[in-house]
Amino acid sequence: MDKITSLDKFRVPIGNQEIELQQLDYVAGGMPFLRVRIREHSRFTIFDIDPMTAERWGRLMADWGSSHKGET
């Protein structure tokens, strides 16, 4: 059975969506994936992201967040 490890879980202040980040390790081996689960009421959106994509996405999100501090 594949191994899923929860890394973090939080709610978005505006919209109240629940976001969970998980590490996904396949029993067959290979690279791990970052699973992003977004729950909005009864609907789920799930992305399984490779390490290179996660790094790029994370860097862009961190840069954007830093450039808009104090605007909340």
N, C-alpha and C positions, 0 to 999 in steps of 0.2 A: 504494500500500500504506500502511496506517495505520502511524504511528510510535509505538513503545513504548520508553520510556526508563526504565531501572531507577534508582530513587531510593535504595533501601536493601533489605537482605536480612539477616535474623537468625533465630536459633532461640530459642524460648521455653524457659527453663531447666527448667520443670516441664511435662512432656508432650512436649517435643522437637519441637513443630510448627515448620515453617519458614514464616516470613512474609516476603513480598516486596511492597514498595510500588513501583508503576510509574506514570509519567505516560503517558496514552493520548491521542494527537492523531490525529483522524480526517482522512484525506486530503480528504474533502469539506468540511472546515472545522467551524466551531462551537466550542463551549467544550471545553477539555481536561477529561479525567476522571482521577481518582485510582483506579488499579486496586489492590485489595488481594487478594493471592493467598495463601491459607493451604493449606499442604500437610501432610497427616497421613498418613504412610506412602504409599500409592498414590492416596489420595483428595485432590482439590483442591476448595476453595471459593473462588469468585472474586466480588468485588463491584466494580462500576464506579460510582464515587461522584462526584457533581457538586461543584463548589467550595463551595457553601453547606452542603451536608450534611457534607462533609469538615471544614469549619471547626467546625461544631457538635459533631461526633463527636470531633474532636481536642481541643477545649476541655474537653469532659466527661471524656475519658480523662486528660488532663493534670491536671485538678482532682482527679479520683479518686486518681490516682497520688500526687500531692502530699499528700493527706490521709491516706495510708496508708504514708508513708515510715517505715522502721525496723521494719516488721512482718514483714519477710522473714526 
